[in-house]
Amino acid sequence: MTTRQTWDCDVQLDLRGLACPLPVLKTRKALLGLASGGRVLVEATDPLAAIDLPHFVREAGHRLVVAETVDGVYRCIVERA
């Protein structure tokens, strides 16, 4: 069995420059197009994304694999439930 690297993903979303609620809405739409276990890499500059995305992930039952903020860019991997 092969394990995935932490930052491996099926879809990459460059959401830099978009304001709330667009990062969450676009992430939700991307996840709907994936099978269970599919991963989305999200990059966002909206300061609220670091709060809103983890909240959305938890409420929707998905999994936040990893998250970080570097130089004002919030990056995370979300795995579809």
C-alpha positions in Angstrom: 0.0 0.0 0.0 1.3 3.4 -1.0 0.9 6.4 1.3 0.4 9.9 0.0 2.9 12.7 0.7 1.4 15.4 2.8 1.2 18.0 0.1 0.0 15.7 -2.7 -3.4 16.7 -4.0 -5.8 16.1 -6.9 -6.9 19.7 -7.3 -5.1 23.0 -6.7 -7.0 26.1 -6.0 -5.2 29.5 -6.2 -7.7 31.7 -4.4 -5.2 34.5 -3.6 -6.9 37.9 -3.8 -10.4 36.5 -3.2 -12.4 37.7 -0.2 -14.8 35.9 2.1 -16.9 33.8 1.3 -15.3 32.9 -2.0 -12.5 30.7 -0.7 -14.9 28.5 1.2 -17.4 28.4 -1.7 -14.8 27.5 -4.3 -13.3 24.9 -2.0 -16.7 23.3 -1.4 -17.3 23.2 -5.2 -13.9 21.5 -5.8 -14.6 18.9 -3.1 -18.0 18.0 -4.6 -16.2 17.0 -7.8 -13.9 14.5 -6.0 -14.4 11.0 -4.8 -14.0 10.2 -1.1 -10.3 10.6 -0.2 -9.7 13.1 -2.9 -7.6 16.1 -1.9 -7.7 19.8 -2.6 -4.8 22.2 -2.1 -6.0 25.7 -1.3 -4.0 28.9 -1.3 -5.7 32.0 -0.1 -4.7 35.5 1.1 -7.9 36.5 2.8 -7.0 36.6 6.5 -10.4 35.0 7.4 -9.6 31.9 5.3 -7.5 30.6 8.2 -10.6 30.6 10.3 -13.4 30.0 7.8 -11.8 27.0 5.9 -11.1 24.9 9.0 -14.6 25.6 10.3 -16.2 24.6 7.0 -14.1 21.4 6.8 -15.0 20.4 10.3 -18.7 21.2 9.8 -18.9 19.3 6.5 -17.2 16.2 7.9 -14.1 16.5 5.7 -10.5 16.3 7.0 -7.9 19.1 7.2 -4.7 17.2 6.4 -2.3 20.1 6.9 -2.4 23.9 7.1 0.1 26.7 7.3 0.4 30.4 6.8 3.6 31.7 5.2 4.1 35.3 4.0 0.4 36.1 4.3 -0.7 33.1 2.2 -2.8 30.4 4.0 -2.2 27.0 2.5 -4.1 23.9 3.4 -4.9 20.4 2.1 -8.5 19.3 2.5 -9.4 15.6 2.1 -13.0 14.8 1.1 -14.9 12.6 3.5 
